[in-house]
Amino acid sequence: MPKKTSQLSHYDAQGQARMVDVSAKARTAREAEASAFVLMSREVLRALPTNPKGDPLEVARTAGIMAAKRTSELIPMCHPVPLSHIAVTLRVCENGVSIATKVKTTAETGVEMEALVAASVAALTVYDMCKALDKGIEIREVMLQRKSGGKSGDFARNSKVNVTVNGSGRRRPLHAK
């Protein structure tokens, strides 16, 4: 069961932001998985294979991997973490692109932020590669799906099916992992 904390760890006793001191923590195996969804029209989905900028999914996969490695440069209080594995998977669905990321390390701190940054940047890259066709593309549902290792314990999201409201106002599955 994950440990619940009653205070935010990135603030000192005076309320100033700080980087958490992890020097006394043991190096342990840690993993995190995150996801995102890029909602787009069928016309944009049909145009994916013919994008003049290149394959949007492959470019987004590479961008996600690169972003995970640079997380500590983007998020001010994140520690630089030696990553041993990064996987970014993109899948075309009926109404968009599903993104799943997995990051592993053996370190004093976890890799949730690296997994989330990878999913976010992959989604942003899909948008960038396709925005000429439709500025109304939406990035949705960026979330941590699972983490393991560390003092706070394991976490797994209850549902791996995300829902949205379609044009008729009914809820329907967007995608499943």
C-alpha positions as CSV (number, residue, x, y, z in Angstrom):
1,M,0.0,0.0,0.0
2,P,1.5,3.4,-1.0
3,K,2.5,5.7,1.9
4,K,0.3,8.8,2.1
5,T,2.1,12.0,3.1
6,S,0.5,15.0,4.8
7,Q,2.9,17.5,3.4
8,L,4.5,18.3,0.1
9,S,8.2,17.2,0.0
10,H,9.4,20.0,-2.3
11,Y,9.0,22.7,0.3
12,D,11.1,23.5,3.4
13,A,9.9,24.5,6.8
14,Q,9.8,28.2,5.6
15,G,7.6,27.3,2.6
16,Q,10.4,27.8,0.0
17,A,10.7,25.4,-2.9
18,R,13.6,23.0,-2.6
19,M,15.0,19.9,-4.2
20,V,14.5,16.9,-1.9
21,D,17.7,15.5,-0.4
22,V,17.9,11.8,-1.5
23,S,21.5,11.2,-0.5
24,A,20.5,8.9,2.4
25,K,18.1,6.8,0.3
26,A,19.2,3.4,-1.1
27,R,19.5,2.8,-4.8
28,T,16.6,0.5,-5.7
29,A,14.9,-0.6,-8.9
30,R,12.1,1.7,-9.9
31,E,9.7,1.8,-12.8
32,A,6.9,4.1,-14.0
33,E,4.3,4.0,-16.8
34,A,2.3,6.9,-18.0
35,S,-0.1,7.6,-20.8
36,A,-1.6,10.3,-23.0
37,F,-4.2,10.5,-25.7
38,V,-4.2,12.8,-28.8
39,L,-7.8,13.3,-30.0
40,M,-8.1,14.1,-33.7
41,S,-10.5,13.9,-36.6
42,R,-10.7,10.9,-38.9
43,E,-9.3,13.2,-41.7
44,V,-6.1,13.8,-39.8
45,L,-5.9,10.1,-38.8
46,R,-6.1,9.1,-42.5
47,A,-3.4,11.7,-43.4
48,L,-0.9,10.3,-40.9
49,P,0.9,8.0,-43.4
50,T,1.3,10.7,-45.9
51,N,2.6,13.5,-43.6
52,P,5.2,15.5,-45.6
53,K,7.2,16.1,-42.4
54,G,7.7,12.4,-41.9
55,D,6.1,9.6,-39.9
56,P,4.4,11.5,-37.0
57,L,4.3,8.5,-34.8
58,E,8.0,7.6,-35.2
59,V,9.1,11.2,-34.7
60,A,6.9,11.4,-31.6
61,R,8.3,8.1,-30.2
62,T,11.8,9.5,-30.6
63,A,10.8,12.9,-29.0
64,G,9.3,11.1,-26.0
65,I,12.5,9.1,-25.5
66,M,14.7,12.2,-25.8
67,A,12.4,14.1,-23.4
68,A,12.5,11.5,-20.7
69,K,16.3,11.8,-20.7
70,R,16.0,15.6,-20.2
71,T,13.3,15.7,-17.5
72,S,15.5,17.3,-14.9
73,E,16.3,20.2,-17.2
74,L,12.5,20.8,-17.7
75,I,11.1,20.3,-14.2
76,P,13.0,22.4,-11.7
77,M,13.0,20.1,-8.7
78,C,13.6,16.8,-10.5
79,H,16.8,15.0,-9.9
80,P,18.9,13.9,-12.9
81,V,18.3,10.1,-12.9
82,P,20.3,7.5,-14.8
83,L,17.7,5.8,-17.0
84,S,18.2,2.2,-17.9
85,H,15.2,1.8,-20.2
86,I,12.7,4.0,-21.9
87,A,9.9,2.7,-24.1
88,V,7.3,4.9,-25.9
89,T,4.5,3.2,-27.8
90,L,2.0,5.0,-30.0
91,R,-1.1,3.3,-31.4
92,V,-3.6,4.7,-33.8
93,C,-7.1,4.4,-32.5
94,E,-10.5,5.2,-34.0
95,N,-10.5,8.7,-32.7
96,G,-6.8,9.6,-32.1
97,V,-3.4,8.3,-31.0
98,S,-2.9,6.5,-27.7
99,I,0.6,6.9,-26.1
100,A,2.1,4.7,-23.5
101,T,5.5,5.1,-21.9
102,K,7.6,3.0,-19.5
103,V,10.8,4.1,-17.8
104,K,13.1,2.1,-15.6
105,T,16.1,3.0,-13.3
106,T,18.0,1.9,-10.4
107,A,18.4,5.0,-8.3
108,E,17.6,6.9,-5.1
109,T,14.4,8.4,-6.6
110,G,11.6,7.4,-8.9
111,V,10.9,8.0,-12.6
112,E,7.3,9.0,-12.6
113,M,8.1,12.5,-13.9
114,E,10.3,10.9,-16.7
115,A,7.4,8.7,-17.8
116,L,5.0,11.7,-17.7
117,V,7.3,14.0,-19.6
118,A,7.9,11.3,-22.3
119,A,4.1,10.9,-22.7
120,S,3.5,14.7,-22.8
121,V,6.3,15.5,-25.3
122,A,5.2,12.6,-27.5
123,A,1.7,14.0,-27.5
124,L,3.0,17.5,-28.2
125,T,5.0,16.1,-31.1
126,V,2.0,14.4,-32.7
127,Y,0.2,17.8,-32.4
128,D,3.1,19.6,-34.0
129,M,3.4,17.1,-36.9
130,C,-0.3,17.3,-37.6
131,K,-1.4,20.9,-36.7
132,A,-1.2,22.1,-40.4
133,L,-4.3,19.9,-41.0
134,D,-6.3,20.8,-37.9
135,K,-5.5,23.2,-35.0
136,G,-8.4,21.6,-33.1
137,I,-6.4,18.5,-32.2
138,E,-6.6,17.9,-28.4
139,I,-4.1,16.5,-26.0
140,R,-6.0,14.7,-23.2
141,E,-5.6,12.3,-20.3
142,V,-1.9,12.7,-19.5
143,M,-1.6,10.5,-16.4
144,L,0.6,8.2,-14.4
145,Q,-0.7,4.6,-14.9
146,R,1.7,2.7,-12.6
147,K,4.8,3.0,-10.5
148,S,6.9,0.6,-8.5
149,G,9.7,0.9,-6.0
150,G,10.7,3.4,-3.5
151,K,9.6,4.4,0.0
152,S,6.1,5.4,-1.1
153,G,5.4,2.0,-2.5
154,D,3.6,0.8,-5.6
155,F,0.8,2.6,-7.4
156,A,-1.5,1.3,-10.1
157,R,-4.4,3.3,-11.6
158,N,-7.7,1.4,-11.1
159,S,-8.8,1.6,-14.7
160,K,-6.8,1.5,-17.9
161,V,-9.8,2.6,-20.1
162,N,-10.2,6.3,-20.5
163,V,-13.6,7.8,-21.4
164,T,-14.7,11.0,-23.0
165,V,-17.9,12.5,-24.1
166,N,-18.6,12.2,-27.8
167,G,-20.8,14.6,-29.9
168,S,-24.0,13.1,-28.7
169,G,-23.1,13.6,-25.0
170,R,-22.8,9.9,-24.3
171,R,-19.7,8.5,-22.7
172,R,-17.8,6.0,-24.7
173,P,-14.3,4.3,-24.4
174,L,-11.6,6.3,-26.1
175,H,-8.9,3.6,-26.0
176,A,-7.7,0.7,-23.9
177,K,-4.1,-0.2,-23.0
